[in-house]
Amino acid sequence: MPQALTPRSAEALLRPLEKSTTSLTAMLEYLHETGRGANIIGDGGTTVTGICLDSRAVQPGDIYIAAPGARFHGAQFAQAAVETGAAAILTDIEGEDAASAAGVPVLLVEQVREVIGELSALVYGTDEACPELFGLTGTNGKTTTSYMIRSVLRALGRETGLVGTIEIAAGDTPIPSILTTPEAPQLHGLMARMRELGVEAATMEVSSHSLSYRRVDGLRFAVSGFTNLTQDHLDLHGSMQEYFETKALLFDLERSDRAVIMVDDSWGLEMARQATAEVWTLASDPATTGADWVIDNVVPAGLGHRFQLRGPDGTVIETATGLPGDFNVSNAALAVLMVLASGVDPARLQEALDRANPLTVEVPGRMQVIAEAPASIVDFAHNPDALARALSSVRSAEPGSRVIVVFGATGERDATKRPIMGAVAAQHADVVIVTDDDPHSEDPAPIRAAVAAGARAEIQAHGLLSEVREIHPRAAAIAAAVAMAGERDTILVAGRGHEVFQEVMGVNLELDDREELRRALLAHGFSPLAATSDSFDPADEG
């Protein structure tokens, strides 16, 4: 990540190069047409060329959004925004006085956050011209599936964009950002920038955070996909039902034309029932009744699998993924079906799958193989279900081989999953090494203790033979795992994936699990595979 980026310079990278103008009067008319109360204080003929939520990132000609926040109202920063170049201010009654005092026209609305996405679309023209959007939500699998969709679209000859946990890219052009998840104005500016660069279709991870905070408002998805729903982010949502209801917002006809939904559990079935967009259902078990499409004839092939997708009227698509794990078969199937649901001819899609092998794509930090002997893998699994899937997928059938897992739990997140993750590790691994993930501002020792307690309780309850160790810092835990491993063993370093910094008490410490694993392997005479390069480090959101 370029260290020189500031909020203002980062914002500029998420904007179209060619500016268009929108008047405050046009915004007012739009709001009235859509039934929202609004008023202009000052010159309604004032035009703006951009829209921005952060006073520090305002570009000359912007309308600055002065919205209420958790601690401050954005109107407190209206004067600073004007000094940076804001031509107008969007705010509510609470912010009216401070905004008016800044000396530029004010667009006054009842609920600021309810209109940000739509006004961003109006300013950047994404209401009329936007890349075809593929959206992905779910607890696990979003990132891998998004990379697979991009790869399939490229195999079909389309110029693609990507907005996700690991990177933002327009075609082959990376777009650096200091933003964890772009807000609605940045997303619309980014779509306009992609349009300029010739991007025809873009894939986007749509987290529960982005739905809760209305970051994807004003965007319309051609196809949206649902992977699964398991316990995560309950610190934000409070309950699994609330988590589900937030995810379900993506599959409303107002946001998505078509939905492809995995129906392997009750959450998926309920999602398919509630969706108002046109729904295609997908099941990983060929015995599932009622699913539109099923995954069938799964056969191991190298580290991955070959498989078939069987659909209505006897339609069959055959393909393969080289990524390990049964869950990556599901990810690959979902990617293929989402592209098919966008209107691609099945025969043309089959030809692209046969020719280009697009579902075998390296995704940084997602089941990323660092060495083959011992099998050494880094994965982003950071919740109970993902950890169980990852551990199950790496278990070797070779006699005498062991699974060694290194992981922890994140601070300032759902604490109830910590002992659960410890129990999952004890169920599936022979050696459980509990260490630190990102403790953030929490004391890491109690986090480790809760995870280790869950593992030991599971061992005692079920008479398991797993061994539990607590080792910190994380680099020492990784080194310890390699030191005890034989060539037939498997090491899984889980929880942080592609991340290159560990946050401890507000300080970002350089730490890349992949590099630590490579270093430890070399130190013990093992041969890691050649490293690939990636440099993005956004935090995960569900």
Secondary structure, 3 states (H helix, E strand, C coil): CCCCCCHHHHHHHCCCCCCCCEEHHHHHHHHHHCCCCEEEECCCCCEECEEECCHHHCCCCEEEECCECCCCEHHHHHHHHHHHCCCEEEECHHHHHHHHCCCCCEEEECCHHHHHHHHHHHHHCCCCCCCEEEEEECCCCHHHHHHHHHHHHHHCCCCEEEECCCCEEECCEECCCCCCCCCHHHHHHHHHHHHHCCCCEEEEECCHHHHHCCCCCCCCEEEEEECCCCCCCHHHHCCHHHHHHHHHHHHCCCCEEEEEEECCCHHHHHHHHHCCCEEEEEECCCCCCCCCEEEEEEEEECCEEEEEEECHHHCEEEEEECCCCHHHHHHHHHHHHHHHHCCCCHHHHHHHHHHHCCCCCCCCCCCEEEEECCEEEEECCCCHHHHHHHHHHHCCCCCCCCEEEEECCCCCCCCCHHHHHHHHHHHHCCEEEECCCCCECCCHHHHHHHHHHHHHHHHHHHCCCCEEEECCCHHHHHHHHHHHCCCCCEEEEECCCCCCEEEECCEEEECCHHHHHHHHHHHCCCCECCCCCCCCCCCCCC
